[in-house]
């Protein structure tokens, strides 16, 4: 599993960041992760999702632009996906 695309909606919603992985479920829907800036905090958000790529997710960003807590969660997902 690899990263397909990363988006930042600029804070329009609490789940500001969306990461889509290379795995698909139903044709054009990709597995992914929707996250707030602190996804593992008790008041944060870090849920598995499925969705479509596109500008409705916000602007595309690079992995390095994600908050550190989001980077750690994505790295954990990628390790789990390799097992």
Secondary structure, 3 states (H helix, E strand, C coil): CCEEEEEECCCCCCCCEEEEEEEECCCCCEEEEEECCCCCCCCCCEEEEEECCCHHHCEECCHHHCCHHHHHHHHHHHHHHCC
